[in-house]
Amino acid sequence: MGQTKFLKFAAVAATSLFVMMSAAAAQAQFDSKKFFDELRTRGYSMPASFDSKQFFEDLRTKGYSDTKKIDAKTFFDELRTRGVSGPATFDEKKFFDEMRNLGAAPTMVDMPK
């Protein structure tokens, strides 16, 4: 590989790594415990085996990220498949708006303003 091609490859690789690390850092700053504690105060219950960090890892495995966001309804549907339950009249959009204002909203969830 010539020096020019190598430099182009290195630049692309470095940019890709930076983008991936930035997305991971943003999600890492998210406090999943605070988020799920807030859900509990609003009437949600989680099975004893529920692992909030694993839940977000599973969403990432499904392809959701800061750039490919999951909508609030799908997010709660995913929670329900793991045995999480809450009030039937729960307003998901309002909840995410409030979480965003508290700085406790996951960055991978699409929250239209």
N, C-alpha and C positions, 0 to 999 in steps of 0.2 A: 504494500500500500504506500503510495507516495505521501510526502509530507503534507501536501495540500488536502488530499482526501482524508488523511488521518486527523488533521486539524478540524475539518468540517464534521467528521464523525464525533470527535471529542466535544465539540460545541453542542451538537445535537444531544449527545448523551448527558452532558452536564445540565442542559436546559430541561430535559426530561426528568432527571433526578431531582432538580430543584422544584419542579411543579409537583411531583409526587410527594416530596418531603413537606412542601407547604400545605398541601391538602391534609396530610397526616397530622401535622402540627396543629392546624386549626381544629380538627376533630379531637385531638388529644387535650386541647384546652377546655373542651366541653366537659362539664361536670355531670356525668350520667346519674350519679347518686342524687344530686340536688334535683335533677329533672324528675326522677322516679319518686323521690320523696314528695315532690309537689303533686304528682299524679295521685299518690296515696291520700294526701290531704283532701283531694277532690273526689274521693269515693272509689278509686281504682284499687284493685287487689291483685297481687302477683303470687304465683305459687312459690313455695319455699325454695324450689330448685331454680327459680328464674335468675339468670345472670345478665345484668344489664350491659356489661361490657361485651359479653358474648353475643348479645342481641345485635349490637351495632357492628360487630365483626361479621356476623351473618349477613347483615344488610350490605356491607362492603363486598362480601363474597358474591352477592347477587348483582353487583355492579353499581350500587348507589354510592354517591360521593358528593363532594362539594360542587362538582361540575355536572353530574347526572343525578339530580335531586329526586327524592321520593316525595309524593304529595301526602298531605296529612291523613287523608282517608286510608290510603294504602299502608301508611305507617301504622295506624291503629289496627288495620286488618292483620298486619304482620304480628302485632302484639297479641291479638286474639288467638292466633294459631298457636301461641305459646302458653295459653291458659290465662292470660291477663284479662280481667273483666272490669267493667265500670258501668256507670249510669247510662241508661239508654238515651237520655236527653243531653248527653255531654256534647258541648260545642267544641269540636276539635280545632277549628280555625281560631276561635277566640282564645283557646288555651295556648296555641302556639304564638299568637300575638302577645299574650301576657308573658310567656316564657322569653320571647325575644326582648321585651322591655326589661326583663330581669337579668338578661344576659345569660340565660340558662337554656337556650334553644339549640338543638343539634343543627349544625351547619348543613347537613345533608338533606334536611327537610325543606321542601319548597314552601315558602310562606309569602304568598302574594300580599302586597301592601294595599 
